[in-house]
Amino acid sequence: MEEKIELSRDALADLASQAALSVSGVVECLQSPMEALASRIKREFIRHGVKVEEEGGSYRFTVHISVRYGENIPRIASEISQRIREYMEAAAGVRVAGVEVVVEGVEVREKGG
């Protein structure tokens, strides 16, 4: 008998968010206020700054992040994509169709802060 486990989009978004936050240079997963409004109008599913779309048995993730000033953004995006793929396959047995990383902001910290 084959076991089938279904994960909610909430759970998948949580895993993807954790994967993204594990990458050095990522400050947070977030969604801009305009994007939040647009997603409500379009009835899209976004949780913790992660949009999850099912595509024929696999999933596509769009991750909205804020990064620290001075970090290498292409490296961060590449690492996020790789980590999400690894997390999804290892922890959830989910195939990943694609990962898009959207940088919503750059956080600049003042000295001593």
FENPE-V446251 format. One record per residue. N is the residue number from 0. RES is the residue in three letters. OMEGA is omega in whole degrees, 0 to 359 (999 if undefined). Layout:
BEGIN
N&RES&OMEGA / N&RES&OMEGA
END
This chain:
BEGIN
0&MET&180 / 1&GLU&177 / 2&GLU&178 / 3&LYS&179 / 4&ILE&176 / 5&GLU&176 / 6&LEU&178 / 7&SER&175 / 8&ARG&175 / 9&ASP&181 / 10&ALA&179 / 11&LEU&178 / 12&ALA&178 / 13&ASP&179 / 14&LEU&180 / 15&ALA&178 / 16&SER&178 / 17&GLN&179 / 18&ALA&181 / 19&ALA&182 / 20&LEU&179 / 21&SER&181 / 22&VAL&179 / 23&SER&179 / 24&GLY&178 / 25&VAL&180 / 26&VAL&180 / 27&GLU&170 / 28&CYS&185 / 29&LEU&177 / 30&GLN&179 / 31&SER&179 / 32&PRO&179 / 33&MET&179 / 34&GLU&178 / 35&ALA&179 / 36&LEU&180 / 37&ALA&181 / 38&SER&177 / 39&ARG&180 / 40&ILE&181 / 41&LYS&183 / 42&ARG&177 / 43&GLU&179 / 44&PHE&176 / 45&ILE&179 / 46&ARG&181 / 47&HIS&179 / 48&GLY&181 / 49&VAL&176 / 50&LYS&182 / 51&VAL&178 / 52&GLU&177 / 53&GLU&179 / 54&GLU&175 / 55&GLY&177 / 56&GLY&174 / 57&SER&186 / 58&TYR&175 / 59&ARG&183 / 60&PHE&171 / 61&THR&186 / 62&VAL&179 / 63&HIS&185 / 64&ILE&168 / 65&SER&182 / 66&VAL&176 / 67&ARG&177 / 68&TYR&177 / 69&GLY&180 / 70&GLU&179 / 71&ASN&186 / 72&ILE&177 / 73&PRO&177 / 74&ARG&180 / 75&ILE&181 / 76&ALA&179 / 77&SER&180 / 78&GLU&178 / 79&ILE&180 / 80&SER&181 / 81&GLN&181 / 82&ARG&179 / 83&ILE&177 / 84&ARG&180 / 85&GLU&180 / 86&TYR&184 / 87&MET&181 / 88&GLU&184 / 89&ALA&187 / 90&ALA&188 / 91&ALA&182 / 92&GLY&184 / 93&VAL&175 / 94&ARG&181 / 95&VAL&179 / 96&ALA&181 / 97&GLY&177 / 98&VAL&175 / 99&GLU&180 / 100&VAL&179 / 101&VAL&178 / 102&VAL&182 / 103&GLU&182 / 104&GLY&176 / 105&VAL&182 / 106&GLU&178 / 107&VAL&178 / 108&ARG&178 / 109&GLU&178 / 110&LYS&180 / 111&GLY&184 / 112&GLY&999
END
